[in-house]
C-alpha cells in the first residue's frame, strides 16, 4: 500500500514501525521532517531531484501548501512536468515519493484530506 498506491500514503503509526521500515528501505536518501520544521526548501529539492520525503508526527490538520503534491496538480511547460508549491514552480521528477505518518492512534482527518491520500 505504501509503495504501490496512486495516492501518497498517510499511515497511522503509533508505534513508529512504518517510520523504521521507511528509514531502512530508503536508507540515506530519505528526508524526514515535520510541519513544525522549516521543511519547504528540503521538500522542493526532493521534488526536483526525485528523492523520498517523509512527514512524520502529523497532527489532524495538514499544511495547505502541500495540497498540490497531494492532488498531483502537474502543469506541462515545454514538455516538462511542473508543480507549483507556494509561489515556486518546480520541475517534477517522477522518482519523487512522499510519505506521511501520524502517531495519533485514532486520527480524525477531514473527508477532503482522506480523499487525497491513501
N, C-alpha and C positions, 0 to 999 in steps of 0.2 A: 504494500500500500504506500509506503513512504517513498519508494523509488520508481514505481510504475504508473502512478496516478497522473491524470492530465492536469489536475489542480495541485497546488502546493499543499503539503501536509501540515496540519496543526494537530499535534499529538498531545493527549493528556498523559502526563508523565510524572506522577507524584514521587516516584522512586528514582527518577533520572536514569532509567535503563535505556531509554531511547537516546538520550544525550551521550551516554557512554558508548553505545553502539555506533552512533554517528561519528564520534571522535575517532574511533578505531577504523571505521570504514573510510572516512575521508582523510585521515591522518593529518599531514602538515598543511593541506590546502584549505581546511575549514576555518572560516572566520566566525567567532562566537561573540554575540553582542546581546544587550537587552535594549528596550526602548528608553531606558534611563541613561544609557551611554550616548556618547556622540558617535553615532553609527553611520551617518549619511555618506561620508567620503569612502569608508570601507565598503559599504553596500554598492556605491557607484562603481568602485573598482572591481568588485566581484561580478557585477552585471557585465561590465565591459570585457573582463578577462576570462569569463566563464568559470568562475570558482564557486564552490559551495559556500552558503551563508546560513548561519543558524541564529534565529532569535530565540533565546531561552527565557524562562521565567516570566512568560507573558501574563498580564492581567486579563480581565474580561473585556477590555477595550483595546483595539489595535490602532496604531498610528495611521491616520488617513493618508499620510504621504506614501505608504506602500500599496495603496489601492491599485494604481496602475500595474504594479507587479502581480498582485493577486488576480486581477482581471486579465492579465497578459494583453494589455492595451498597446499593441505594437502599431507603429506607423512606418510605412515604407517610404524611404527617402533615397532616391538614387539607387534603387535596387537593394538597399541595405535595411535590415530591420532596426528600428529605433524605438526607444521608450522614453517617456518624459517622467522624471522624478522631480517633484517640486518645480523649480524653474529651469532645470537642466535636461537637455535632450541627450540621451546616451545611446551609443551603439550597442546593440543587443548581441550577446553571444549565446548560441543555442546550448552551450555546455553549462550555463549558469543553473544552479539548483538552490532553491530556497526551502528551508525547514523552519518550523516553529514549534515550540513546546511550552507547555504550562505545567506548573506543579499543582495547580488547583485540581483537586480530585473530582469535583463536580461543577465545572465552569458553566456559566450561562451566557453564551455568546449570542449576539443578535442574529436573526434569520439572515440578514444581509451578509454578515461575516461568514456564517455557515454555508451560504451559497457560493462563496468564493474559494473555500478551502476544502480539503478532504480529510 
